[in-house]
Amino acid sequence: MKRFSFSLQLLLGLAIGIALGFAAKIWDVAWLTETLTRVGQIFVQLLKLAVPPLVFTAVLVSVANLRNVNGAARLASKTLLWFLVTAFVSVAFAIGLGLLLNPGQGVTLDTGAAKAPENAGTWLDFVTGILPTNVFTAFTEVNVLQIVFLGVVLGGAALAVGEKAEPFLNLSRSVLELVQKALWWVIRLAPIGTAGLIGKAVSTYGWDLLAPLAKFSVGVYIGCFFVLLAVYPALLAVLGKVSPIAFFRNAWPAIELAFVSRSSVGTLPLTQRVTVERLGVDRDYASFAVPFGATTKMDGCASVYPALAAIFVAQVFGVSLGVGDYLLIAFVSVVGSAATAGLTGATVMLTLTLSTLGLPLEGVGLLLAIDPILDMIRTATNVAGQMVVPVLVARSEGRLDTEVFNAPPQPLDDAPAAPSRVPVPATA
């Protein structure tokens, strides 16, 4: 397999999975569907296994690393600002697209059979959910939002304590390196996991299931593709003064893995490696921006999808939305992004949006059946945005190595550890 690049291996896994999925569906091969399902489940479970230690140490170390970065406060502020700006642009387009497509008009679904999720997201749940009642339950229940909070607090405390916190930070860095190495081994299994995940999706979700939701599904893909192929390239070309083609050429492995794994956090080690070694972002800044983005930067899950889903649910249930409601959708999307927390699915964000608008939460049940198909493009959009923003900020701050950015992609299998970058003066 080493004769093939990692990207090609993922494509091969994708093609094999589609072929096996169609074979299982056409000839009704139950054991093949079950095998594909198990393979995909095992791969996702391995990714999730590393989530608590990875998120905690990555956030803690990234916050502590800010002391090594000149103008850290300015960099952090710029990063957060760009997160908000791109989220607003994404949700604004999604609202416009929803009004144009009217995805819920003419849809005949049994709304009586739809059930509301057991745990609905509300603003009170979101705010109180940030604060863990028990440190251990935050990890055992994999509450990523609480783990992020703990990482930020301890990282800030380590900054305040200074030299006395160095042993603790060294331990955290060691744990982070170990988890990332182990997770990289899991990521190397992604071609097999891809075959299982895609094959299961193809064999399980037929046109009979997709037909009533076809307009909505197409709308989600159009919205995400617009952000991926129009918004991000425009920002890179106009404001970053860098080639969008070079960006996607170098960033493709992380975007591809995000598409099949449906996990921003699970893709984090590859995203960070690509951001530094292929896109040329300064390592110290990337060690803060990429983990921060993996848990809060969700243009697909928190902007495009909830906006279209809210319009769909409102139309299916016959509820009229006004200008104030659309402004609320935009506000929830921009401010509530952290509620998605980098895990597969955007149910929490959707229930948060619906409950804020006063729409029936049973609408979530109507969309759960096809959520895995939609989550693929949503997560790919999320991860692309998590790399675009560091590139833009690094470029504006002279922390982008343009030679690395414009160079042919380096094989990720043999890529050496990147040295500290010498800042390159920016022209933007």
C-alpha positions as CSV (number, residue, x, y, z in Angstrom):
1,M,0.0,0.0,0.0
2,K,2.9,2.4,0.5
3,R,3.1,2.6,-3.3
4,F,-0.1,4.6,-3.1
5,S,-0.4,8.0,-1.4
6,F,-2.7,8.3,1.6
7,S,-5.2,10.3,-0.5
8,L,-5.3,7.6,-3.2
9,Q,-5.8,4.9,-0.5
10,L,-8.8,6.8,0.8
11,L,-10.2,7.1,-2.7
12,L,-9.7,3.4,-3.3
13,G,-11.5,2.6,0.0
14,L,-14.3,4.9,-1.1
15,A,-14.7,3.2,-4.5
16,I,-14.5,-0.3,-3.0
17,G,-17.1,0.6,-0.3
18,I,-19.5,2.0,-2.9
19,A,-19.2,-1.1,-5.0
20,L,-19.7,-3.5,-2.0
21,G,-22.6,-1.4,-0.8
22,F,-24.4,-1.6,-4.1
23,A,-23.7,-5.3,-4.3
24,A,-25.2,-5.8,-0.8
25,K,-28.3,-3.7,-1.7
26,I,-28.9,-5.1,-5.2
27,W,-28.5,-8.8,-4.3
28,D,-29.8,-8.3,-0.7
29,V,-26.6,-9.8,0.9
30,A,-27.4,-9.4,4.6
31,W,-24.0,-10.7,5.8
32,L,-22.1,-8.2,3.6
33,T,-24.2,-5.3,4.9
34,E,-23.6,-6.4,8.5
35,T,-19.8,-6.7,7.8
36,L,-19.6,-3.3,6.3
37,T,-21.6,-1.9,9.3
38,R,-19.3,-3.5,11.8
39,V,-16.1,-2.4,10.1
40,G,-17.4,1.2,10.0
41,Q,-18.5,1.1,13.6
42,I,-15.2,-0.2,14.8
43,F,-13.3,2.5,13.0
44,V,-15.6,5.3,14.5
45,Q,-15.3,3.7,17.9
46,L,-11.5,3.8,17.7
47,L,-11.6,7.5,16.7
48,K,-14.0,8.3,19.6
49,L,-11.8,6.4,22.1
50,A,-9.1,9.1,21.7
51,V,-11.5,12.1,21.9
52,P,-11.4,12.9,25.7
53,P,-7.6,12.8,26.2
54,L,-6.9,14.4,22.7
55,V,-9.3,17.3,23.2
56,F,-8.2,18.0,26.8
57,T,-4.5,17.9,26.2
58,A,-4.7,19.7,22.8
59,V,-6.7,22.6,24.2
60,L,-4.6,22.8,27.4
61,V,-1.3,22.8,25.5
62,S,-2.6,25.1,22.8
63,V,-3.6,27.7,25.3
64,A,-0.3,27.4,27.2
65,N,1.6,27.7,24.0
66,L,0.2,31.2,23.5
67,R,3.0,32.5,25.7
68,N,5.5,31.4,23.0
69,V,3.7,33.4,20.4
70,N,4.3,37.2,19.9
71,G,1.0,39.1,19.8
72,A,-0.9,36.1,21.2
73,A,-3.9,38.1,22.2
74,R,-4.1,39.7,18.7
75,L,-3.8,36.3,17.0
76,A,-6.5,34.7,19.2
77,S,-8.8,37.7,18.6
78,K,-8.3,37.5,14.8
79,T,-8.9,33.8,14.8
80,L,-12.1,34.1,16.7
81,L,-13.2,37.0,14.6
82,W,-12.7,35.0,11.4
83,F,-14.6,32.1,12.9
84,L,-17.6,34.4,13.5
85,V,-17.4,36.1,10.1
86,T,-17.2,32.9,8.1
87,A,-20.0,31.4,10.2
88,F,-22.2,34.4,9.5
89,V,-21.6,34.3,5.8
90,S,-22.4,30.6,5.7
91,V,-25.6,30.9,7.6
92,A,-26.7,34.0,5.6
93,F,-26.3,32.0,2.3
94,A,-28.1,29.0,3.8
95,I,-31.1,31.1,4.8
96,G,-31.2,32.6,1.3
97,L,-30.9,29.1,-0.2
98,G,-33.7,27.8,2.0
99,L,-36.0,30.6,1.0
100,L,-35.3,29.9,-2.6
101,L,-35.6,26.1,-2.5
102,N,-38.5,25.9,0.1
103,P,-37.3,22.4,1.0
104,G,-40.3,21.5,3.2
105,Q,-43.1,22.6,0.8
106,G,-45.0,19.7,-0.7
107,V,-43.3,17.2,1.6
108,T,-45.7,14.5,2.9
109,L,-44.2,12.8,5.9
110,D,-45.9,11.2,8.9
111,T,-45.2,13.9,11.4
112,G,-47.2,12.1,14.0
113,A,-44.7,9.2,14.0
114,A,-41.7,11.5,14.5
115,K,-40.3,11.7,18.0
116,A,-38.5,14.5,19.7
117,P,-35.0,13.6,20.9
118,E,-34.8,12.7,24.6
119,N,-32.2,15.4,25.3
120,A,-33.1,18.7,23.6
121,G,-30.6,21.4,23.5
122,T,-31.6,24.8,25.0
123,W,-29.7,27.9,25.8
124,L,-29.9,27.0,29.5
125,D,-28.5,23.6,28.8
126,F,-25.8,25.0,26.6
127,V,-24.6,27.6,29.3
128,T,-24.9,25.2,32.3
129,G,-23.6,22.3,30.3
130,I,-20.2,24.1,29.9
131,L,-19.6,23.8,33.6
132,P,-18.9,20.2,34.7
133,T,-20.4,19.1,38.0
134,N,-17.8,16.4,38.2
135,V,-14.4,16.4,36.5
136,F,-14.5,12.6,35.9
137,T,-18.0,12.5,34.4
138,A,-17.0,15.0,31.8
139,F,-14.5,12.4,30.5
140,T,-16.5,9.3,31.1
141,E,-19.6,10.7,29.3
142,V,-17.4,12.3,26.6
143,N,-18.9,15.8,27.1
144,V,-16.6,17.6,24.7
145,L,-17.8,21.0,25.6
146,Q,-17.0,20.5,29.3
147,I,-13.6,18.9,28.4
148,V,-12.8,22.0,26.3
149,F,-13.8,24.2,29.3
150,L,-11.5,22.3,31.6
151,G,-8.6,22.5,29.1
152,V,-9.0,26.2,28.6
153,V,-9.1,26.9,32.4
154,L,-6.1,24.7,33.2
155,G,-4.2,26.1,30.2
156,G,-4.9,29.6,31.4
157,A,-3.9,28.7,35.0
158,A,-0.6,27.2,33.7
159,L,0.0,30.5,31.9
160,A,-0.6,32.4,35.1
161,V,1.5,30.1,37.3
162,G,4.5,30.3,34.9
163,E,7.6,28.2,35.4
164,K,6.1,26.1,38.3
165,A,3.6,24.7,35.9
166,E,6.2,23.4,33.4
167,P,6.3,19.8,34.8
168,F,2.5,19.6,34.3
169,L,2.7,21.1,30.8
170,N,5.5,18.7,29.9
171,L,3.4,15.8,31.0
172,S,0.4,17.1,29.0
173,R,2.6,17.5,25.9
174,S,3.8,14.0,26.3
175,V,0.3,12.6,26.6
176,L,-0.8,14.7,23.6
177,E,2.1,13.3,21.5
178,L,1.2,9.7,22.6
179,V,-2.5,10.1,21.8
180,Q,-1.8,11.8,18.5
181,K,0.6,8.9,17.5
182,A,-1.9,6.3,18.5
183,L,-4.7,8.1,16.7
184,W,-2.4,8.4,13.6
185,W,-2.3,4.6,13.6
186,V,-6.1,4.6,13.6
187,I,-6.1,7.2,10.8
188,R,-3.9,4.9,8.7
189,L,-6.8,2.4,8.9
190,A,-9.1,5.0,7.3
191,P,-9.1,3.4,3.9
192,I,-10.7,0.2,5.5
193,G,-13.0,2.3,7.7
194,T,-14.0,4.3,4.6
195,A,-15.0,1.2,2.8
196,G,-17.2,0.1,5.7
197,L,-18.8,3.5,6.4
198,I,-19.6,4.3,2.7
199,G,-20.6,0.7,2.0
200,K,-23.0,0.7,4.9
201,A,-24.5,4.0,3.8
202,V,-25.0,2.9,0.2
203,S,-26.6,-0.5,1.2
204,T,-28.9,1.0,3.9
205,Y,-30.1,4.4,2.5
206,G,-32.1,3.9,-0.7
207,W,-34.0,6.3,-2.8
208,D,-37.3,5.3,-1.0
209,L,-35.8,6.9,2.1
210,L,-34.2,9.9,0.4
211,A,-37.0,10.8,-2.0
212,P,-39.2,12.8,0.4
213,L,-36.1,14.6,1.7
214,A,-34.4,15.0,-1.7
215,K,-34.8,18.7,-2.0
216,F,-33.6,19.3,1.6
217,S,-30.6,16.9,1.1
218,V,-29.6,18.6,-2.1
219,G,-29.9,22.0,-0.4
220,V,-27.5,20.9,2.3
221,Y,-24.9,19.8,-0.2
222,I,-25.4,22.9,-2.3
223,G,-25.0,25.1,0.7
224,C,-21.8,23.3,1.9
225,F,-20.3,23.2,-1.6
226,F,-20.9,27.0,-1.9
227,V,-19.0,27.6,1.3
228,L,-16.3,25.1,0.3
229,L,-15.9,26.2,-3.3
230,A,-16.9,29.8,-3.3
231,V,-16.6,31.5,0.1
232,Y,-13.3,29.9,1.2
233,P,-11.6,30.3,-2.2
234,A,-12.7,34.0,-2.4
235,L,-11.3,34.7,1.1
236,L,-8.0,32.9,0.3
237,A,-7.6,34.7,-3.1
238,V,-8.8,38.2,-2.2
239,L,-7.7,38.6,1.4
240,G,-5.0,35.9,1.8
241,K,-3.4,36.5,-1.6
242,V,-2.8,32.8,-1.9
243,S,-3.9,30.2,-4.4
244,P,-7.1,28.4,-3.5
245,I,-6.0,25.6,-5.8
246,A,-2.8,25.1,-3.9
247,F,-4.8,25.2,-0.6
248,F,-7.2,22.4,-1.7
249,R,-4.4,20.4,-3.2
250,N,-2.5,20.4,0.1
251,A,-5.5,20.2,2.4
252,W,-7.3,17.4,0.5
253,P,-6.3,14.5,2.8
254,A,-7.8,16.1,5.9
255,I,-11.0,17.1,4.0
256,E,-11.3,13.6,2.6
257,L,-10.9,11.9,5.9
258,A,-13.4,14.3,7.5
259,F,-15.9,13.4,4.8
260,V,-15.7,9.7,5.6
261,S,-15.1,9.8,9.3
262,R,-17.7,12.5,10.1
263,S,-15.6,13.7,13.0
264,S,-13.7,17.0,13.2
265,V,-11.9,15.9,16.4
266,G,-11.0,12.5,15.0
267,T,-9.5,14.3,12.0
268,L,-7.6,16.7,14.3
269,P,-4.1,15.1,14.1
270,L,-4.2,15.0,10.3
271,T,-5.7,18.5,10.1
272,Q,-2.9,19.9,12.3
273,R,-0.2,18.0,10.4
274,V,-1.5,19.3,7.0
275,T,-1.9,22.9,8.3
276,V,1.8,23.0,9.4
277,E,3.6,20.7,7.0
278,R,1.6,21.3,3.8
279,L,0.0,24.8,4.2
280,G,3.1,26.4,6.0
281,V,1.3,27.9,9.0
282,D,3.6,28.7,11.9
283,R,3.7,25.6,14.2
284,D,3.2,27.6,17.5
285,Y,0.2,29.5,16.1
286,A,-1.3,26.3,14.5
287,S,-1.0,24.4,17.8
288,F,-3.5,26.9,19.2
289,A,-5.8,27.6,16.2
290,V,-6.3,24.1,14.9
291,P,-7.5,22.4,18.1
292,F,-9.5,25.5,19.0
293,G,-11.2,25.3,15.5
294,A,-11.8,21.5,15.8
295,T,-14.1,22.1,18.7
296,T,-15.7,25.4,17.8
297,K,-15.4,26.1,14.0
298,M,-18.4,24.3,12.4
299,D,-19.7,26.1,9.3
300,G,-21.3,22.9,8.0
301,C,-22.9,21.6,11.2
302,A,-23.6,24.8,12.9
303,S,-24.4,27.2,10.1
304,V,-25.6,25.7,6.8
305,Y,-27.4,22.6,8.2
306,P,-29.4,24.2,11.1
307,A,-30.6,27.1,8.9
308,L,-31.9,24.8,6.2
309,A,-33.3,22.3,8.7
310,A,-35.2,25.0,10.6
311,I,-36.8,26.2,7.4
312,F,-37.6,22.7,6.4
313,V,-39.2,21.8,9.8
314,A,-41.2,25.1,9.8
315,Q,-42.6,24.4,6.4
316,V,-43.4,20.7,7.1
317,F,-45.3,21.7,10.3
318,G,-46.9,24.7,8.7
319,V,-45.2,27.3,10.9
320,S,-44.5,30.7,9.3
321,L,-41.1,32.3,9.9
322,G,-40.5,36.1,9.9
323,V,-37.5,38.3,9.6
324,G,-36.9,38.1,13.4
325,D,-36.8,34.3,13.2
326,Y,-34.2,34.4,10.4
327,L,-32.1,36.8,12.5
328,L,-32.4,34.3,15.4
329,I,-31.2,31.5,13.2
330,A,-28.1,33.5,12.3
331,F,-27.5,34.5,15.9
332,V,-27.8,30.9,17.1
333,S,-25.5,29.6,14.4
334,V,-22.8,32.2,15.0
335,V,-22.8,32.0,18.8
336,G,-23.8,28.4,19.4
337,S,-21.1,26.7,17.2
338,A,-19.4,25.2,20.2
339,A,-22.5,23.2,21.0
340,T,-21.6,20.8,18.2
341,A,-18.2,20.1,19.9
342,G,-16.5,18.4,17.0
343,L,-18.3,15.0,17.3
344,T,-20.3,13.2,14.6
345,G,-23.8,14.6,14.1
346,A,-25.3,18.0,14.7
347,T,-28.4,17.0,16.6
348,V,-27.5,19.3,19.6
349,M,-27.1,22.3,17.4
350,L,-30.4,21.6,15.5
351,T,-32.4,21.1,18.7
352,L,-30.9,24.3,20.1
353,T,-32.0,26.2,16.9
354,L,-35.5,24.7,16.9
355,S,-36.1,25.3,20.6
356,T,-34.9,28.9,20.2
357,L,-37.4,29.4,17.4
358,G,-40.2,27.5,19.2
359,L,-40.4,24.9,16.4
360,P,-41.5,21.3,17.1
361,L,-38.5,19.2,18.2
362,E,-40.2,16.2,16.5
363,G,-38.7,17.7,13.3
364,V,-35.4,16.3,14.4
365,G,-36.8,12.8,14.2
366,L,-37.8,13.4,10.6
367,L,-34.1,14.1,9.6
368,L,-32.3,11.5,11.7
369,A,-32.7,8.8,9.2
370,I,-30.5,10.5,6.5
371,D,-28.2,12.4,9.0
372,P,-25.2,10.2,8.2
373,I,-25.3,11.1,4.5
374,L,-25.6,14.8,5.3
375,D,-23.0,14.7,8.1
376,M,-20.3,13.7,5.6
377,I,-20.4,17.0,3.6
378,R,-21.0,19.0,6.8
379,T,-17.9,17.7,8.5
380,A,-15.8,18.2,5.4
381,T,-16.9,21.8,5.3
382,N,-16.1,22.2,9.0
383,V,-12.5,20.9,8.6
384,A,-11.8,22.9,5.5
385,G,-12.8,26.0,7.5
386,Q,-10.6,25.0,10.4
387,M,-7.6,25.2,8.0
388,V,-8.7,28.3,6.0
389,V,-8.9,30.6,9.0
390,P,-5.3,29.8,10.3
391,V,-4.0,30.3,6.8
392,L,-5.7,33.7,6.6
393,V,-4.6,34.8,10.0
394,A,-1.0,33.5,9.6
395,R,-0.8,35.3,6.2
396,S,-1.9,38.6,7.7
397,E,0.6,38.2,10.5
398,G,3.6,37.1,8.5
399,R,3.4,33.6,9.9
400,L,2.8,31.7,6.7
401,D,5.6,30.1,4.8
402,T,4.5,30.6,1.3
403,E,7.2,28.3,-0.1
404,V,5.7,25.4,1.8
405,F,2.2,26.5,0.8
406,N,3.0,26.6,-2.9
407,A,5.2,23.5,-3.0
408,P,4.0,20.2,-4.3
409,P,2.2,18.2,-1.5
410,Q,4.7,16.2,0.6
411,P,3.7,12.6,1.2
412,L,2.2,12.4,4.7
413,D,3.6,8.9,5.3
414,D,7.2,10.1,5.3
415,A,6.9,13.7,6.1
416,P,9.5,14.7,8.7
417,A,8.6,16.9,11.7
418,A,8.5,20.4,10.5
419,P,10.9,22.8,12.1
420,S,9.9,26.1,13.6
421,R,9.0,28.5,10.8
422,V,10.8,31.7,10.1
423,P,8.1,34.3,9.7
424,V,7.6,35.4,6.1
425,P,6.5,39.1,5.6
426,A,3.0,39.2,4.4
427,T,1.8,41.3,1.5
428,A,-1.8,41.4,2.6
